[in-house]
């Protein structure tokens, strides 16, 4: 199963470390829908997702080529369970 989110920084960005400026107080407006901002998604560890993805893979009979599908399914299941 492929590892997701290697944790490596994207060095192709034109911004240099520390160069981003915070908006002036009160001037920040999010483009996100108000409801979307109100929902905090739980932080899932790589290990939690990997364990669930492996269980999904095994339950399906260990087919090849479905790593990403199993990973995203595992994330969705874990998030649903943590919000219940």
C-alpha positions in Angstrom: 0.0 0.0 0.0 1.4 3.4 -1.0 2.1 5.9 1.8 0.2 9.1 1.6 1.4 12.6 2.5 5.1 12.1 2.9 5.4 15.2 4.9 7.9 16.8 2.5 7.7 20.5 2.0 6.8 21.9 -1.5 9.9 23.8 -2.4 8.6 24.9 -5.8 6.5 27.6 -4.1 7.6 31.2 -4.9 7.0 32.2 -1.2 10.0 32.0 1.1 9.8 30.9 4.7 8.4 33.7 6.9 7.5 35.9 3.9 3.7 35.5 4.2 2.0 38.4 5.8 -1.0 38.0 8.1 -4.0 40.2 7.2 -4.7 43.3 9.2 -7.0 42.7 12.2 -10.6 42.4 11.1 -9.8 42.4 7.3 -9.7 38.7 6.8 -12.7 37.2 5.0 -12.8 33.5 4.2 -14.2 32.4 0.9 -15.3 29.1 2.6 -19.0 28.6 3.2 -19.9 29.5 6.8 -21.1 26.0 7.5 -17.9 24.5 6.2 -15.8 26.6 8.6 -18.0 25.5 11.6 -17.2 21.8 11.2 -13.8 20.8 12.6 -12.5 17.6 11.1 -10.8 15.2 13.5 -7.0 14.7 13.1 -6.4 11.2 11.9 -2.9 9.7 12.1 -1.2 8.0 9.2 -1.2 4.8 11.3 -4.9 4.8 12.0 -5.7 5.3 8.3 -3.1 2.6 7.2 -4.6 0.0 9.6 -8.1 0.7 8.4 -7.0 0.6 4.7 -5.3 -2.7 5.3 -8.4 -4.2 6.9 -10.5 -3.0 3.9 -7.9 -4.4 1.5 -8.0 -7.8 3.3 -11.8 -7.8 3.5 -11.9 -7.4 -0.3 -9.6 -10.3 -0.8 -6.3 -8.4 -1.2 -6.8 -7.1 -4.8 -4.0 -5.1 -6.3 -4.4 -1.6 -7.7 -6.9 -0.3 -5.2 -4.5 1.3 -2.7 -5.8 4.9 -3.1 -9.5 3.8 -3.1 -8.9 1.8 0.1 -7.1 4.7 1.7 -9.8 7.2 0.9 -12.5 4.8 2.1 -10.6 4.3 5.3 -10.3 8.1 5.9 -14.0 8.5 5.2 -15.0 5.7 7.6 -12.8 6.9 10.4 -14.1 10.5 10.1 -17.7 9.3 10.1 -17.1 7.2 13.1 -15.4 10.0 15.0 -18.3 12.4 14.3 -20.9 9.9 15.6 
